[in-house]
Amino acid sequence: GGQLVAQCGGAGNVANVVAALAAVGETWNPWHFATAGEATNRLAAHGFTAVRTWLHDETATFETRMELEEFLSTVILGANLQRLPAAERPDFVHRVADALGEPIIHYVRLNMVAVAGNA
């Protein structure tokens, strides 16, 4: 009967970063962001009831290019950067930031509320 309240990336999350990665020739994408329907089905399949899921947009805007690149390096591109030699990482982040065009990350948040078992 416990309640689950959670938020994570949802379908369409960081789509502008994914497009920027493609623009710099990076075809490897480590993410899968579920739709609200997928999340509902998964929770119900695992015994959750009274499931509510929804998506909403959020935007992160950065004041400076340095802030954007630091955020990309430490929050968004970690898995991509691990695949590169250390010496190539700063240039990769710089090229992704260039490809973004503006210092904005477009987030889509997946919100989930559900009850464990029968309430």
Biopython code that builds the backbone (N, CA, C, O; Angstrom):
import numpy as np
from Bio.PDB.StructureBuilder import StructureBuilder

atoms = [
    (1, "GLY", "N", (0.790, -1.208, 0.000)),
    (1, "GLY", "CA", (0.000, 0.000, 0.000)),
    (1, "GLY", "C", (0.830, 1.270, 0.000)),
    (1, "GLY", "O", (0.275, 2.366, 0.076)),
    (2, "GLY", "N", (2.138, 1.147, -0.083)),
    (2, "GLY", "CA", (2.976, 2.348, -0.114)),
    (2, "GLY", "C", (2.809, 3.112, -1.408)),
    (2, "GLY", "O", (2.435, 2.539, -2.432)),
    (3, "GLN", "N", (3.084, 4.399, -1.365)),
    (3, "GLN", "CA", (2.934, 5.226, -2.551)),
    (3, "GLN", "C", (4.286, 5.501, -3.199)),
    (3, "GLN", "O", (5.267, 5.816, -2.526)),
    (4, "LEU", "N", (4.311, 5.375, -4.519)),
    (4, "LEU", "CA", (5.476, 5.731, -5.337)),
    (4, "LEU", "C", (5.204, 7.103, -5.938)),
    (4, "LEU", "O", (4.173, 7.316, -6.576)),
    (5, "VAL", "N", (6.118, 8.015, -5.733)),
    (5, "VAL", "CA", (6.078, 9.321, -6.389)),
    (5, "VAL", "C", (7.478, 9.529, -6.958)),
    (5, "VAL", "O", (8.454, 9.607, -6.211)),
    (6, "ALA", "N", (7.570, 9.619, -8.280)),
    (6, "ALA", "CA", (8.896, 9.706, -8.899)),
    (6, "ALA", "C", (8.850, 10.577, -10.150)),
    (6, "ALA", "O", (7.799, 10.772, -10.760)),
    (7, "GLN", "N", (10.013, 11.090, -10.508)),
    (7, "GLN", "CA", (10.165, 11.859, -11.736)),
    (7, "GLN", "C", (11.497, 11.487, -12.366)),
    (7, "GLN", "O", (12.500, 11.308, -11.675)),
    (8, "CYS", "N", (11.490, 11.374, -13.687)),
    (8, "CYS", "CA", (12.718, 11.088, -14.442)),
    (8, "CYS", "C", (12.537, 11.639, -15.845)),
    (8, "CYS", "O", (11.519, 12.261, -16.148)),
    (9, "GLY", "N", (13.518, 11.412, -16.696)),
    (9, "GLY", "CA", (13.400, 11.828, -18.079)),
    (9, "GLY", "C", (12.328, 11.036, -18.790)),
    (9, "GLY", "O", (12.205, 9.827, -18.591)),
    (10, "GLY", "N", (11.545, 11.714, -19.623)),
    (10, "GLY", "CA", (10.495, 11.071, -20.390)),
    (10, "GLY", "C", (10.729, 11.223, -21.884)),
    (10, "GLY", "O", (11.675, 11.887, -22.310)),
    (11, "ALA", "N", (9.869, 10.608, -22.671)),
    (11, "ALA", "CA", (9.992, 10.614, -24.129)),
    (11, "ALA", "C", (10.214, 12.032, -24.654)),
    (11, "ALA", "O", (9.442, 12.941, -24.352)),
    (12, "GLY", "N", (11.257, 12.208, -25.430)),
    (12, "GLY", "CA", (11.613, 13.517, -25.964)),
    (12, "GLY", "C", (12.621, 14.275, -25.115)),
    (12, "GLY", "O", (13.045, 15.371, -25.481)),
    (13, "ASN", "N", (13.010, 13.693, -23.974)),
    (13, "ASN", "CA", (13.966, 14.360, -23.095)),
    (13, "ASN", "C", (15.285, 14.602, -23.825)),
    (13, "ASN", "O", (15.747, 13.748, -24.582)),
    (14, "VAL", "N", (15.867, 15.726, -23.604)),
    (14, "VAL", "CA", (17.142, 16.189, -24.182)),
    (14, "VAL", "C", (17.229, 15.970, -25.703)),
    (14, "VAL", "O", (18.300, 15.687, -26.239)),
    (15, "ALA", "N", (16.088, 16.108, -26.380)),
    (15, "ALA", "CA", (16.067, 15.891, -27.834)),
    (15, "ALA", "C", (17.011, 16.837, -28.558)),
    (15, "ALA", "O", (17.601, 16.463, -29.571)),
    (16, "ASN", "N", (17.162, 18.057, -28.056)),
    (16, "ASN", "CA", (18.086, 18.971, -28.731)),
    (16, "ASN", "C", (19.539, 18.539, -28.545)),
    (16, "ASN", "O", (20.374, 18.804, -29.410)),
    (17, "VAL", "N", (19.847, 17.888, -27.446)),
    (17, "VAL", "CA", (21.196, 17.365, -27.250)),
    (17, "VAL", "C", (21.413, 16.153, -28.163)),
    (17, "VAL", "O", (22.484, 16.007, -28.752)),
    (18, "VAL", "N", (20.415, 15.296, -28.280)),
    (18, "VAL", "CA", (20.509, 14.143, -29.179)),
    (18, "VAL", "C", (20.737, 14.623, -30.610)),
    (18, "VAL", "O", (21.553, 14.047, -31.330)),
    (19, "ALA", "N", (20.030, 15.665, -31.030)),
    (19, "ALA", "CA", (20.223, 16.227, -32.366)),
    (19, "ALA", "C", (21.617, 16.820, -32.515)),
    (19, "ALA", "O", (22.240, 16.677, -33.568)),
    (20, "ALA", "N", (22.114, 17.484, -31.475)),
    (20, "ALA", "CA", (23.469, 18.051, -31.522)),
    (20, "ALA", "C", (24.510, 16.946, -31.615)),
    (20, "ALA", "O", (25.494, 17.075, -32.344)),
    (21, "LEU", "N", (24.299, 15.863, -30.880)),
    (21, "LEU", "CA", (25.220, 14.728, -30.974)),
    (21, "LEU", "C", (25.258, 14.180, -32.396)),
    (21, "LEU", "O", (26.332, 13.905, -32.931)),
    (22, "ALA", "N", (24.096, 14.024, -32.998)),
    (22, "ALA", "CA", (24.038, 13.537, -34.385)),
    (22, "ALA", "C", (24.757, 14.498, -35.330)),
    (22, "ALA", "O", (25.430, 14.070, -36.268)),
    (23, "ALA", "N", (24.609, 15.796, -35.076)),
    (23, "ALA", "CA", (25.246, 16.805, -35.928)),
    (23, "ALA", "C", (26.765, 16.737, -35.876)),
    (23, "ALA", "O", (27.434, 17.103, -36.842)),
    (24, "VAL", "N", (27.324, 16.267, -34.745)),
    (24, "VAL", "CA", (28.785, 16.150, -34.650)),
    (24, "VAL", "C", (29.260, 14.735, -34.986)),
    (24, "VAL", "O", (30.431, 14.404, -34.803)),
    (25, "GLY", "N", (28.338, 13.907, -35.478)),
    (25, "GLY", "CA", (28.717, 12.564, -35.927)),
    (25, "GLY", "C", (28.640, 11.484, -34.865)),
    (25, "GLY", "O", (29.080, 10.359, -35.104)),
    (26, "GLU", "N", (28.094, 11.794, -33.702)),
    (26, "GLU", "CA", (27.955, 10.799, -32.632)),
    (26, "GLU", "C", (26.636, 10.069, -32.829)),
    (26, "GLU", "O", (25.565, 10.654, -32.666)),
    (27, "THR", "N", (26.716, 8.804, -33.178)),
    (27, "THR", "CA", (25.505, 8.024, -33.430)),
    (27, "THR", "C", (25.096, 7.182, -32.229)),
    (27, "THR", "O", (23.984, 6.656, -32.196)),
    (28, "TRP", "N", (25.977, 7.044, -31.243)),
    (28, "TRP", "CA", (25.667, 6.236, -30.063)),
    (28, "TRP", "C", (24.824, 7.060, -29.106)),
    (28, "TRP", "O", (25.202, 8.172, -28.737)),
    (29, "ASN", "N", (23.703, 6.526, -28.712)),
    (29, "ASN", "CA", (22.780, 7.215, -27.812)),
    (29, "ASN", "C", (22.511, 6.286, -26.633)),
    (29, "ASN", "O", (21.906, 5.231, -26.822)),
    (30, "PRO", "N", (22.942, 6.643, -25.419)),
    (30, "PRO", "CA", (22.802, 5.745, -24.276)),
    (30, "PRO", "C", (21.425, 5.774, -23.612)),
    (30, "PRO", "O", (21.199, 5.053, -22.640)),
    (31, "TRP", "N", (20.508, 6.590, -24.117)),
    (31, "TRP", "CA", (19.260, 6.818, -23.399)),
    (31, "TRP", "C", (18.058, 6.129, -24.029)),
    (31, "TRP", "O", (17.980, 5.949, -25.244)),
    (32, "HIS", "N", (17.135, 5.754, -23.171)),
    (32, "HIS", "CA", (15.769, 5.407, -23.584)),
    (32, "HIS", "C", (14.841, 6.103, -22.608)),
    (32, "HIS", "O", (14.863, 5.823, -21.409)),
    (33, "PHE", "N", (14.036, 6.999, -23.115)),
    (33, "PHE", "CA", (13.099, 7.732, -22.278)),
    (33, "PHE", "C", (11.692, 7.249, -22.604)),
    (33, "PHE", "O", (11.239, 7.343, -23.745)),
    (34, "ALA", "N", (11.015, 6.736, -21.600)),
    (34, "ALA", "CA", (9.700, 6.137, -21.784)),
    (34, "ALA", "C", (8.618, 7.191, -21.986)),
    (34, "ALA", "O", (8.731, 8.326, -21.525)),
    (35, "THR", "N", (7.566, 6.778, -22.690)),
    (35, "THR", "CA", (6.356, 7.587, -22.771)),
    (35, "THR", "C", (5.568, 7.386, -21.484)),
    (35, "THR", "O", (5.853, 6.474, -20.707)),
    (36, "ALA", "N", (4.585, 8.235, -21.266)),
    (36, "ALA", "CA", (3.716, 8.065, -20.103)),
    (36, "ALA", "C", (2.994, 6.718, -20.185)),
    (36, "ALA", "O", (2.824, 6.045, -19.168)),
    (37, "GLY", "N", (2.574, 6.325, -21.376)),
    (37, "GLY", "CA", (1.895, 5.041, -21.540)),
    (37, "GLY", "C", (2.785, 3.858, -21.219)),
    (37, "GLY", "O", (2.350, 2.907, -20.570)),
    (38, "GLU", "N", (4.038, 3.913, -21.672)),
    (38, "GLU", "CA", (4.977, 2.835, -21.349)),
    (38, "GLU", "C", (5.174, 2.727, -19.841)),
    (38, "GLU", "O", (5.180, 1.627, -19.289)),
    (39, "ALA", "N", (5.335, 3.869, -19.179)),
    (39, "ALA", "CA", (5.537, 3.854, -17.729)),
    (39, "ALA", "C", (4.308, 3.295, -17.019)),
    (39, "ALA", "O", (4.437, 2.514, -16.076)),
    (40, "THR", "N", (3.130, 3.687, -17.461)),
    (40, "THR", "CA", (1.894, 3.168, -16.866)),
    (40, "THR", "C", (1.841, 1.657, -17.007)),
    (40, "THR", "O", (1.543, 0.951, -16.043)),
    (41, "ASN", "N", (2.127, 1.158, -18.193)),
    (41, "ASN", "CA", (2.077, -0.289, -18.433)),
    (41, "ASN", "C", (3.098, -1.040, -17.587)),
    (41, "ASN", "O", (2.793, -2.105, -17.051)),
    (42, "ARG", "N", (4.299, -0.498, -17.462)),
    (42, "ARG", "CA", (5.333, -1.158, -16.663)),
    (42, "ARG", "C", (4.959, -1.196, -15.178)),
    (42, "ARG", "O", (5.128, -2.218, -14.512)),
    (43, "LEU", "N", (4.460, -0.091, -14.678)),
    (43, "LEU", "CA", (4.072, -0.058, -13.271)),
    (43, "LEU", "C", (2.916, -1.018, -13.001)),
    (43, "LEU", "O", (2.936, -1.758, -12.018)),
    (44, "ALA", "N", (1.921, -1.006, -13.865)),
    (44, "ALA", "CA", (0.775, -1.915, -13.691)),
    (44, "ALA", "C", (1.218, -3.374, -13.780)),
    (44, "ALA", "O", (0.723, -4.220, -13.035)),
    (45, "ALA", "N", (2.143, -3.671, -14.682)),
    (45, "ALA", "CA", (2.630, -5.048, -14.840)),
    (45, "ALA", "C", (3.369, -5.535, -13.597)),
    (45, "ALA", "O", (3.491, -6.740, -13.376)),
    (46, "HIS", "N", (3.857, -4.608, -12.794)),
    (46, "HIS", "CA", (4.575, -4.969, -11.568)),
    (46, "HIS", "C", (3.722, -4.787, -10.318)),
    (46, "HIS", "O", (4.241, -4.694, -9.205)),
    (47, "GLY", "N", (2.423, -4.738, -10.513)),
    (47, "GLY", "CA", (1.513, -4.758, -9.378)),
    (47, "GLY", "C", (1.103, -3.417, -8.812)),
    (47, "GLY", "O", (0.392, -3.370, -7.808)),
    (48, "PHE", "N", (1.525, -2.330, -9.421)),
    (48, "PHE", "CA", (1.108, -1.020, -8.923)),
    (48, "PHE", "C", (-0.327, -0.735, -9.368)),
    (48, "PHE", "O", (-0.753, -1.159, -10.442)),
    (49, "THR", "N", (-1.056, -0.017, -8.531)),
    (49, "THR", "CA", (-2.431, 0.366, -8.841)),
    (49, "THR", "C", (-2.548, 1.881, -8.759)),
    (49, "THR", "O", (-1.606, 2.570, -8.370)),
    (50, "ALA", "N", (-3.712, 2.384, -9.129)),
    (50, "ALA", "CA", (-3.964, 3.833, -9.109)),
    (50, "ALA", "C", (-2.815, 4.590, -9.768)),
    (50, "ALA", "O", (-2.355, 5.612, -9.258)),
    (51, "VAL", "N", (-2.362, 4.076, -10.899)),
    (51, "VAL", "CA", (-1.193, 4.633, -11.596)),
    (51, "VAL", "C", (-1.604, 5.895, -12.367)),
    (51, "VAL", "O", (-2.577, 5.898, -13.122)),
    (52, "ARG", "N", (-0.833, 6.960, -12.152)),
    (52, "ARG", "CA", (-0.973, 8.186, -12.950)),
    (52, "ARG", "C", (0.409, 8.556, -13.466)),
    (52, "ARG", "O", (1.371, 8.617, -12.701)),
    (53, "THR", "N", (0.499, 8.796, -14.743)),
    (53, "THR", "CA", (1.768, 9.233, -15.336)),
    (53, "THR", "C", (1.481, 10.363, -16.307)),
    (53, "THR", "O", (0.429, 10.392, -16.946)),
    (54, "TRP", "N", (2.413, 11.288, -16.417)),
    (54, "TRP", "CA", (2.267, 12.377, -17.365)),
    (54, "TRP", "C", (3.640, 12.975, -17.651)),
    (54, "TRP", "O", (4.578, 12.850, -16.864)),
    (55, "LEU", "N", (3.722, 13.624, -18.802)),
    (55, "LEU", "CA", (4.946, 14.299, -19.231)),
    (55, "LEU", "C", (4.746, 15.804, -19.121)),
    (55, "LEU", "O", (3.640, 16.308, -19.316)),
    (56, "HIS", "N", (5.818, 16.515, -18.807)),
    (56, "HIS", "CA", (5.788, 17.971, -18.923)),
    (56, "HIS", "C", (7.177, 18.471, -19.326)),
    (56, "HIS", "O", (8.197, 17.868, -18.994)),
    (57, "ASP", "N", (7.181, 19.584, -20.045)),
    (57, "ASP", "CA", (8.418, 20.182, -20.543)),
    (57, "ASP", "C", (9.043, 21.087, -19.490)),
    (57, "ASP", "O", (8.349, 21.786, -18.752)),
    (58, "GLU", "N", (10.360, 21.058, -19.440)),
    (58, "GLU", "CA", (11.135, 21.996, -18.636)),
    (58, "GLU", "C", (12.339, 22.405, -19.471)),
    (58, "GLU", "O", (12.839, 21.621, -20.278)),
    (59, "THR", "N", (12.792, 23.608, -19.277)),
    (59, "THR", "CA", (13.945, 24.100, -20.019)),
    (59, "THR", "C", (15.004, 24.576, -19.031)),
    (59, "THR", "O", (14.703, 25.275, -18.064)),
    (60, "ALA", "N", (16.236, 24.189, -19.290)),
    (60, "ALA", "CA", (17.367, 24.689, -18.514)),
    (60, "ALA", "C", (18.136, 25.656, -19.415)),
    (60, "ALA", "O", (18.605, 25.282, -20.490)),
    (61, "THR", "N", (18.253, 26.886, -18.965)),
    (61, "THR", "CA", (18.953, 27.918, -19.732)),
    (61, "THR", "C", (20.207, 28.315, -18.961)),
    (61, "THR", "O", (20.172, 28.481, -17.742)),
    (62, "PHE", "N", (21.298, 28.463, -19.675)),
    (62, "PHE", "CA", (22.586, 28.753, -19.054)),
    (62, "PHE", "C", (23.025, 30.157, -19.421)),
    (62, "PHE", "O", (22.877, 30.596, -20.562)),
    (63, "GLU", "N", (23.569, 30.853, -18.434)),
    (63, "GLU", "CA", (23.994, 32.241, -18.606)),
    (63, "GLU", "C", (25.217, 32.354, -19.512)),
    (63, "GLU", "O", (25.312, 33.272, -20.327)),
    (64, "THR", "N", (26.148, 31.418, -19.365)),
    (64, "THR", "CA", (27.394, 31.509, -20.127)),
    (64, "THR", "C", (27.684, 30.197, -20.853)),
    (64, "THR", "O", (27.155, 29.139, -20.510)),
    (65, "ARG", "N", (28.518, 30.299, -21.837)),
    (65, "ARG", "CA", (28.956, 29.123, -22.578)),
    (65, "ARG", "C", (29.703, 28.167, -21.651)),
    (65, "ARG", "O", (29.560, 26.950, -21.762)),
    (66, "MET", "N", (30.500, 28.722, -20.735)),
    (66, "MET", "CA", (31.254, 27.894, -19.800)),
    (66, "MET", "C", (30.305, 27.075, -18.920)),
    (66, "MET", "O", (30.552, 25.892, -18.685)),
    (67, "GLU", "N", (29.229, 27.685, -18.435)),
    (67, "GLU", "CA", (28.242, 26.951, -17.623)),
    (67, "GLU", "C", (27.596, 25.826, -18.433)),
    (67, "GLU", "O", (27.412, 24.719, -17.928)),
    (68, "LEU", "N", (27.255, 26.112, -19.680)),
    (68, "LEU", "CA", (26.652, 25.093, -20.542)),
    (68, "LEU", "C", (27.607, 23.926, -20.730)),
    (68, "LEU", "O", (27.217, 22.771, -20.561)),
    (69, "GLU", "N", (28.851, 24.216, -21.078)),
    (69, "GLU", "CA", (29.814, 23.145, -21.323)),
    (69, "GLU", "C", (30.094, 22.343, -20.052)),
    (69, "GLU", "O", (30.258, 21.125, -20.118)),
    (70, "GLU", "N", (30.151, 23.002, -18.908)),
    (70, "GLU", "CA", (30.360, 22.279, -17.652)),
    (70, "GLU", "C", (29.176, 21.350, -17.371)),
    (70, "GLU", "O", (29.363, 20.209, -16.949)),
    (71, "PHE", "N", (27.962, 21.845, -17.606)),
    (71, "PHE", "CA", (26.767, 21.033, -17.392)),
    (71, "PHE", "C", (26.743, 19.846, -18.353)),
    (71, "PHE", "O", (26.460, 18.719, -17.947)),
    (72, "LEU", "N", (27.040, 20.101, -19.622)),
    (72, "LEU", "CA", (27.103, 19.005, -20.595)),
    (72, "LEU", "C", (28.112, 17.955, -20.144)),
    (72, "LEU", "O", (27.834, 16.757, -20.200)),
    (73, "SER", "N", (29.278, 18.402, -19.701)),
    (73, "SER", "CA", (30.351, 17.483, -19.295)),
    (73, "SER", "C", (29.986, 16.651, -18.081)),
    (73, "SER", "O", (30.273, 15.454, -18.033)),
    (74, "THR", "N", (29.358, 17.276, -17.103)),
    (74, "THR", "CA", (29.155, 16.602, -15.818)),
    (74, "THR", "C", (27.798, 15.943, -15.656)),
    (74, "THR", "O", (27.651, 15.023, -14.851)),
    (75, "VAL", "N", (26.793, 16.403, -16.415)),
    (75, "VAL", "CA", (25.439, 15.890, -16.208)),
    (75, "VAL", "C", (24.916, 15.108, -17.410)),
    (75, "VAL", "O", (24.331, 14.038, -17.239)),
    (76, "ILE", "N", (25.116, 15.619, -18.608)),
    (76, "ILE", "CA", (24.460, 15.048, -19.779)),
    (76, "ILE", "C", (25.333, 14.047, -20.538)),
    (76, "ILE", "O", (24.861, 12.968, -20.895)),
    (77, "LEU", "N", (26.567, 14.381, -20.784)),
    (77, "LEU", "CA", (27.388, 13.607, -21.730)),
    (77, "LEU", "C", (28.334, 12.608, -21.080)),
    (77, "LEU", "O", (29.227, 12.095, -21.754)),
    (78, "GLY", "N", (28.171, 12.318, -19.806)),
    (78, "GLY", "CA", (29.113, 11.437, -19.114)),
    (78, "GLY", "C", (29.361, 10.118, -19.814)),
    (78, "GLY", "O", (30.513, 9.721, -19.986)),
    (79, "ALA", "N", (28.304, 9.427, -20.222)),
    (79, "ALA", "CA", (28.469, 8.126, -20.875)),
    (79, "ALA", "C", (29.168, 8.273, -22.220)),
    (79, "ALA", "O", (29.969, 7.417, -22.596)),
    (80, "ASN", "N", (28.874, 9.348, -22.947)),
    (80, "ASN", "CA", (29.544, 9.576, -24.233)),
    (80, "ASN", "C", (31.020, 9.873, -24.026)),
    (80, "ASN", "O", (31.872, 9.390, -24.772)),
    (81, "LEU", "N", (31.314, 10.675, -23.001)),
    (81, "LEU", "CA", (32.703, 11.058, -22.764)),
    (81, "LEU", "C", (33.556, 9.883, -22.310)),
    (81, "LEU", "O", (34.741, 9.815, -22.636)),
    (82, "GLN", "N", (32.968, 8.964, -21.566)),
    (82, "GLN", "CA", (33.718, 7.786, -21.108)),
    (82, "GLN", "C", (34.217, 6.949, -22.274)),
    (82, "GLN", "O", (35.195, 6.216, -22.134)),
    (83, "ARG", "N", (33.571, 7.046, -23.400)),
    (83, "ARG", "CA", (33.959, 6.274, -24.582)),
    (83, "ARG", "C", (35.122, 6.912, -25.344)),
    (83, "ARG", "O", (35.666, 6.316, -26.273)),
    (84, "LEU", "N", (35.493, 8.123, -24.943)),
    (84, "LEU", "CA", (36.556, 8.853, -25.644)),
    (84, "LEU", "C", (37.820, 8.917, -24.805)),
    (84, "LEU", "O", (37.750, 8.879, -23.577)),
    (85, "PRO", "N", (38.979, 9.015, -25.453)),
    (85, "PRO", "CA", (40.204, 9.292, -24.703)),
    (85, "PRO", "C", (40.076, 10.652, -24.012)),
    (85, "PRO", "O", (39.453, 11.567, -24.551)),
    (86, "ALA", "N", (40.652, 10.782, -22.842)),
    (86, "ALA", "CA", (40.535, 11.996, -22.038)),
    (86, "ALA", "C", (40.923, 13.251, -22.817)),
    (86, "ALA", "O", (40.292, 14.296, -22.655)),
    (87, "ALA", "N", (41.925, 13.165, -23.639)),
    (87, "ALA", "CA", (42.399, 14.333, -24.380)),
    (87, "ALA", "C", (41.375, 14.840, -25.397)),
    (87, "ALA", "O", (41.420, 16.011, -25.774)),
    (88, "GLU", "N", (40.458, 13.986, -25.847)),
    (88, "GLU", "CA", (39.464, 14.366, -26.857)),
    (88, "GLU", "C", (38.167, 14.910, -26.248)),
    (88, "GLU", "O", (37.338, 15.470, -26.966)),
    (89, "ARG", "N", (37.990, 14.754, -24.970)),
    (89, "ARG", "CA", (36.712, 15.090, -24.330)),
    (89, "ARG", "C", (36.372, 16.578, -24.385)),
    (89, "ARG", "O", (35.243, 16.911, -24.744)),
    (90, "PRO", "N", (37.288, 17.496, -24.047)),
    (90, "PRO", "CA", (36.924, 18.916, -24.089)),
    (90, "PRO", "C", (36.474, 19.379, -25.478)),
    (90, "PRO", "O", (35.502, 20.124, -25.597)),
    (91, "ASP", "N", (37.171, 18.944, -26.521)),
    (91, "ASP", "CA", (36.782, 19.330, -27.878)),
    (91, "ASP", "C", (35.412, 18.764, -28.234)),
    (91, "ASP", "O", (34.613, 19.446, -28.876)),
    (92, "PHE", "N", (35.129, 17.531, -27.828)),
    (92, "PHE", "CA", (33.829, 16.917, -28.094)),
    (92, "PHE", "C", (32.719, 17.749, -27.452)),
    (92, "PHE", "O", (31.713, 18.045, -28.097)),
    (93, "VAL", "N", (32.896, 18.125, -26.191)),
    (93, "VAL", "CA", (31.892, 18.931, -25.482)),
    (93, "VAL", "C", (31.717, 20.274, -26.194)),
    (93, "VAL", "O", (30.593, 20.749, -26.359)),
    (94, "HIS", "N", (32.812, 20.875, -26.608)),
    (94, "HIS", "CA", (32.764, 22.159, -27.306)),
    (94, "HIS", "C", (31.968, 22.029, -28.607)),
    (94, "HIS", "O", (31.147, 22.890, -28.920)),
    (95, "ARG", "N", (32.208, 20.964, -29.358)),
    (95, "ARG", "CA", (31.494, 20.763, -30.628)),
    (95, "ARG", "C", (29.999, 20.520, -30.395)),
    (95, "ARG", "O", (29.165, 21.009, -31.157)),
    (96, "VAL", "N", (29.662, 19.775, -29.354)),
    (96, "VAL", "CA", (28.246, 19.553, -29.034)),
    (96, "VAL", "C", (27.591, 20.881, -28.651)),
    (96, "VAL", "O", (26.477, 21.172, -29.087)),
    (97, "ALA", "N", (28.274, 21.679, -27.842)),
    (97, "ALA", "CA", (27.733, 22.990, -27.459)),
    (97, "ALA", "C", (27.544, 23.876, -28.688)),
    (97, "ALA", "O", (26.539, 24.580, -28.790)),
    (98, "ASP", "N", (28.497, 23.849, -29.620)),
    (98, "ASP", "CA", (28.346, 24.600, -30.869)),
    (98, "ASP", "C", (27.106, 24.132, -31.631)),
    (98, "ASP", "O", (26.339, 24.948, -32.141)),
    (99, "ALA", "N", (26.917, 22.830, -31.704)),
    (99, "ALA", "CA", (25.795, 22.270, -32.456)),
    (99, "ALA", "C", (24.448, 22.589, -31.809)),
    (99, "ALA", "O", (23.429, 22.640, -32.498)),
    (100, "LEU", "N", (24.435, 22.801, -30.502)),
    (100, "LEU", "CA", (23.178, 23.186, -29.839)),
    (100, "LEU", "C", (22.696, 24.549, -30.336)),
    (100, "LEU", "O", (21.496, 24.784, -30.471)),
    (101, "GLY", "N", (23.636, 25.429, -30.603)),
    (101, "GLY", "CA", (23.271, 26.732, -31.130)),
    (101, "GLY", "C", (22.855, 27.748, -30.088)),
    (101, "GLY", "O", (23.155, 28.933, -30.234)),
    (102, "GLU", "N", (22.184, 27.324, -29.054)),
    (102, "GLU", "CA", (21.789, 28.220, -27.972)),
    (102, "GLU", "C", (22.036, 27.512, -26.650)),
    (102, "GLU", "O", (22.004, 26.283, -26.601)),
    (103, "PRO", "N", (22.280, 28.254, -25.582)),
    (103, "PRO", "CA", (22.633, 27.628, -24.303)),
    (103, "PRO", "C", (21.406, 27.124, -23.539)),
    (103, "PRO", "O", (21.125, 27.555, -22.421)),
    (104, "ILE", "N", (20.686, 26.195, -24.180)),
    (104, "ILE", "CA", (19.439, 25.677, -23.615)),
    (104, "ILE", "C", (19.421, 24.156, -23.744)),
    (104, "ILE", "O", (19.812, 23.604, -24.772)),
    (105, "ILE", "N", (18.966, 23.491, -22.693)),
    (105, "ILE", "CA", (18.707, 22.054, -22.728)),
    (105, "ILE", "C", (17.200, 21.881, -22.560)),
    (105, "ILE", "O", (16.609, 22.384, -21.603)),
    (106, "HIS", "N", (16.596, 21.177, -23.485)),
    (106, "HIS", "CA", (15.154, 20.934, -23.425)),
    (106, "HIS", "C", (14.897, 19.597, -22.732)),
    (106, "HIS", "O", (15.195, 18.527, -23.261)),
    (107, "TYR", "N", (14.338, 19.700, -21.542)),
    (107, "TYR", "CA", (13.997, 18.509, -20.777)),
    (107, "TYR", "C", (12.521, 18.173, -20.957)),
    (107, "TYR", "O", (11.684, 19.062, -21.113)),
    (108, "VAL", "N", (12.214, 16.881, -20.932)),
    (108, "VAL", "CA", (10.846, 16.393, -20.810)),
    (108, "VAL", "C", (10.857, 15.494, -19.587)),
    (108, "VAL", "O", (11.599, 14.513, -19.537)),
    (109, "ARG", "N", (10.040, 15.824, -18.606)),
    (109, "ARG", "CA", (10.003, 15.076, -17.354)),
    (109, "ARG", "C", (8.823, 14.111, -17.370)),
    (109, "ARG", "O", (7.710, 14.475, -17.752)),
    (110, "LEU", "N", (9.083, 12.881, -16.950)),
    (110, "LEU", "CA", (8.055, 11.863, -16.781)),
    (110, "LEU", "C", (7.731, 11.787, -15.295)),
    (110, "LEU", "O", (8.592, 11.457, -14.480)),
    (111, "ASN", "N", (6.507, 12.088, -14.956)),
    (111, "ASN", "CA", (6.048, 12.067, -13.568)),
    (111, "ASN", "C", (5.216, 10.801, -13.351)),
    (111, "ASN", "O", (4.401, 10.426, -14.194)),
    (112, "MET", "N", (5.437, 10.157, -12.211)),
    (112, "MET", "CA", (4.732, 8.914, -11.910)),
    (112, "MET", "C", (4.238, 8.948, -10.481)),
    (112, "MET", "O", (4.978, 9.299, -9.562)),
    (113, "VAL", "N", (2.972, 8.578, -10.299)),
    (113, "VAL", "CA", (2.375, 8.404, -8.982)),
    (113, "VAL", "C", (1.622, 7.091, -9.034)),
    (113, "VAL", "O", (0.823, 6.870, -9.944)),
    (114, "ALA", "N", (1.866, 6.215, -8.067)),
    (114, "ALA", "CA", (1.215, 4.908, -8.062)),
    (114, "ALA", "C", (1.207, 4.349, -6.646)),
    (114, "ALA", "O", (1.931, 4.821, -5.769)),
    (115, "VAL", "N", (0.383, 3.345, -6.443)),
    (115, "VAL", "CA", (0.280, 2.675, -5.155)),
    (115, "VAL", "C", (0.784, 1.252, -5.322)),
    (115, "VAL", "O", (0.402, 0.556, -6.262)),
    (116, "ALA", "N", (1.641, 0.826, -4.408)),
    (116, "ALA", "CA", (2.190, -0.548, -4.446)),
    (116, "ALA", "C", (1.116, -1.518, -3.971)),
    (116, "ALA", "O", (0.573, -1.374, -2.875)),
    (117, "GLY", "N", (0.820, -2.502, -4.804)),
    (117, "GLY", "CA", (-0.170, -3.507, -4.425)),
    (117, "GLY", "C", (-1.553, -2.940, -4.299)),
    (117, "GLY", "O", (-1.859, -1.912, -4.903)),
    (118, "ASN", "N", (-2.393, -3.582, -3.535)),
    (118, "ASN", "CA", (-3.777, -3.136, -3.333)),
    (118, "ASN", "C", (-3.853, -2.179, -2.164)),
    (118, "ASN", "O", (-3.382, -2.480, -1.067)),
    (119, "ALA", "N", (-4.444, -1.038, -2.402)),
    (119, "ALA", "CA", (-4.571, -0.025, -1.341)),
    (119, "ALA", "C", (-5.994, -0.013, -0.815)),
    (119, "ALA", "O", (-6.314, 0.767, 0.082)),
]
sb = StructureBuilder()
sb.init_structure("model")
sb.init_model(0)
sb.init_chain("A")
sb.init_seg("    ")
for serial, (resi, resn, name, xyz) in enumerate(atoms, 1):
    if name == "N":
        sb.init_residue(resn, " ", resi, " ")
    sb.init_atom(name, np.array(xyz, "f"), 0.0, 1.0, " ", f" {name:<3s}", serial, name[0])
structure = sb.get_structure()
